[in-house]
Amino acid sequence: MSHQQAAPSIYATLASTFMQFPAADPLDSDAEVVVTGVPFDLACSGRSGTRMGPNAIRLASANLAWEGERWPWGFALDEALKVVDCGNLGFDYGEPQSLVDNLEAHVARLLGAGKRLLNLGGDHFISLPSLRAHARHHGPLALIHVDAHTDTYSGGTRYDHGSMFFHAVQEGLLDTERSIQVGIRTTYDRDDHPFEVLDAAWVNEHGPAAVVERIRARVGQHPAYLSFDIDGLDPAYAPGTGTPVSGGLTSDCALKLVRGLVGMNPVAMDLVEVSPAYDHAEVTALTAATLALEYLYVLAANQR
């Protein structure tokens, strides 16, 4: 009896890579963008578990991999942009400094080879070593930061997911006059704050088009680092995170903010704080995967 070969299934390699992009050593590849998982959550102040975030985002991305010409872009990503997934970054368990050293070196190597990065966290502390390497390459960066928290708190420890941008400013990594924070809805020093802030109430009242207009006016064509904490979204749209705060953005608004970066100069993105143990029906992981995919479409659209 003859057996007809089954058509490839989009779930056949379910546990492998983001969007089923090739798994490859990026330095041996002609890929323009490299996806890296950073399974680190030793800097959390709330609920742990974001070390499982990168793989959860990859798993959820299988629900997006079937679509060729993705709405609303009108073109297939793999025809416009070469992307590889290099897997998860290695570091010594329980030794945060090894994460700092390894991530800085990893980012520097890829930037030196002409690659762009999409990092999947992990807690938000991973932004700091990444920013250090990017700032050495590009100079001080514009920060586009979506979050419920400013993460500019000076009283944290050396490894703290609430103080990275305080240290980034102190180290001269960011151009504060070109940086903006979106979705903030926790306390900060409004009289002495380095960035423009569009708080969650303002965003929800004015809508994504107004937010994009403010981002464009602030950032312009300066090299920009997009740091997206999933808790910038309301817990109704992203329950699976360590520090949920009610009153946040909708997933629709968040997607429109990312799409609004077309024509600007985003040089990197990190997507952080997905904690799958607190997720429901992969809602948070799927939203994170979709936001990361939209960023890749922005890069592709800019090249086109």
N, C-alpha and C positions, 0 to 999 in steps of 0.2 A: 504494500500500500504506500502510495506517495504522500508526502506531507508538504503542504504549501507553507513556505516560510512566512511567519507572522510579520506584519509591518512593525517597525521600531515603535516602541512606546515612549511617550514623554516621561513616564515614571520609571523607565528601565534603569536609569542611573540616578535614582532619587537622592541618594545620600552623597553625591559627588561634589558638584560645583555650583556656583551661583549661575542661574539661568542656563545651566549645562554648557557654559563656555568651556573651552579646552582647559584641562589641568596641565600646567606647563611651568617650567622654570622660566620666569619672565626675561632673564638675561639671555636665554637661548631662543627667544621668540621675537617675531616682528610685531607683537601686540603693541598698541598705543596706550592701552589702559590696563592696569593690573588690579585685580580684586584680591585683598588680603584680609583674612580673618584674624582678629586680635582677641583671643579668648581670656581676657584679663578682667577680674573684678575685685582685686585686693584693695582698691581705693574707695570702695562704697561706704556711704554713711547710712544708707537705708537697707533695703532688702538685697541680699546677694543673689547671684544666679545669672548675671549677664555674661559670664564666661561661656554659657551655652548659647548665647545670642547668635554668633556667626553661623553655626550649623543650622539653627532654627530658621534663619533668614534664607539660607540656601535651600532648605527643604521646602519652604513656602514658595520659593521662586518657581518651583515646578508648575505651579498653577498659572504662571505667566508665560511659560516657555513655548506654549503652542501657537501663540499669536505671531504671525509674520509681520505684516505692516501694521504696527501697533497704533491704535487710536490714541490721541488725535494726530499723530505725527505724519502718517501717510507714507512711511517708508520702513523698510526692514533694517533693524539695527545692525545685523551682521553683514549687511551690504555696505555699510557706511563707516563702521568702526571695528577695529580688531581688539578683542578683549580676551584676557586669560585670567584664570583663577589660580593663584599660586598656593592655595591652602591656608592653613593657620600658622601664624608666626610662633616660633618656638622661644621659650624662655624658661628659666629655672623656677619651678613651682615654689611659691612662698617667698620669692626674692624679687620685689618690685623693681629694684635697680636693674636687674637683668632684662626686664621688659623695656625699661627706658633705653638702655644701651642697644638692645637688639632692634627695637623699632626705629630708633634714630638711624642706625646703620642701614637697615633695610630700605627705609625711605630714601636715604642719601644715594644708595646704590642705584635705585630705580630712576631717580631724578637725573643722575649722572648719565644714565643710558637713554634719556629722552622719553621716559614713560610718565604717565599720569596715574594717580592712585585713587582707588575707592576702598576705604578701610571700613570693615564691619566689626563693631565692638560687641561685647566688651563694655566696660564702664567709660565714663566721659574723660577720665584721666588720660586715656590714650591720645587725646588731641595734643597734649603738650609736647611729647617727644616728636610727634609728626610735624607740628608747627616749627620746632627748632630746625629740623632738616629742611623744611620748605623755605623758611626765612633765610637760611644760608644760601639757598639756591636762587630765590626770587627777590630777596630783600624783604623789608617789613610788609606784611600782607594785610589786605582788607579782610576782616572777619565778618561773615554772614552767619549768625548764630541763632538757631531756633531752639527754644528751651522754655521750661517753666521757671528756671533759675538762672541768675546771671553768671554763676560760677566765678565770681570775682572776689570771693570772700578771702580775707587776708589771714584769718585765724586758724586755717586748717593745718594739717600735718604736711610733711614733705610729699607724701603720696595721697592725694585727696581729690576726688572727682568734683569738688565744689570750689577749688582754688586755682584751677589750671590757667584761667584767663587773667587772674591777678598776676601770676608769675609770668605769663606771656607778655603782659604789658611791661612789667618790671625788667624783663630781659630784652625789650625792644623788638619783639617778634612781630608786633602788630602796628599798623598805622591806625591809631585810634580815631583820627578825623575822618577815616573812610570806613569805619566798622559800625555794624548795626546789630542789635539783638531784637528778636521777634518772639512774641508769645509769653513774655515774662509775667509772672503772677505770684511772685514771692518777694519778700522785702529786700531792699538794697539801698545804699546811700545815694539818694537822688541829688544831693548837693555836691557830691564829689564822685562822679561816675565817669569812666573814660569813654563810654560808647553811647551813641544814640539808642534809645529804647522805644520800641513799639510794643506796649504791653498787650496782654491778651484781650482785655476789654476793648482797647482801641482797634485791634485787628478784627475782632468779631463785629464791631459796630461799623467799620469802614469797608471791610471786605478785601479780598486778595489783590484786586487791581490797584487799590490805593497803596497797599503794602509794597507791591512790586515797584510802583512809581517812586516811593520813598527809598527803597533799596537802590534803584538805579541812580537816583539823584545823589545818594550818599557815596556809593561805591564807584560808579562810573566804569571805566575800563581798567581799573587797577587790578593786579592779580589778586584773586579772592579765594579764600578758604571757606568752604561751606561745612559747618559743623552742625549736625542735626541730631539733637537729643529727642528720642521718640516721646519723652514725656512732655514735649512741647504741645503734643496733641492732648485733647481731653481724654480722660480715662475711658469714656464711652467708646472711643475709637482706638485706644491703645492701652488696654488694661495691664498688659504684661510688661511692667517696668518697676524698678525698685523704689522710685519716689514719685508716685502719681499725685497730681494736683488737679482738682476740678476746675472747670472754667476755661479749658484750653481750646486749641484750634480743632477744626474738623479735618478729616483726611482730605476732603475735596479742596479746602483752602490750602493745605500743605502742598498738595500736588501742583496747584496753580502757582504757588510761590516758587517751587523748583523750576517749573516750565518757564517762569518769567525771567530766568537767568540767560535765556537765549540772547545772543548778541553781546553778552558781557564776557568776562575773562575768568571763569572759575577754573582754578588750577588743581583742586583736590576736593574730595568730600570724605567726611567720616559720618557714619550712621551708627549711633551708640545707644546703650541702655535698654536694649531688648532683653527681657528676662522671661524666658518661655515658661518657667514654672508657674507664673502668675497670669499666663495668657489664657484665652478662651477661644477655641475653634480656630487657632492660628491667626486671629484677627490682627494682633500686633505684629507678628512676624510677616504676615502678608503685606500689611501697610508699609513696613520697613523695606521689604523687597521691592515693592512698587515705587517707593520714593527713590531708592538706589537706582532702579532701572530708569526712572525719569531723568535722573542726573546723567546717565550715560547717553540718553537721547539728546539731552542738551549739548553735550560735547559733540555728538555726531551732527546735530543740526548746525552748530557753529562751524564745523569743518565744511559742511555742504554749502 
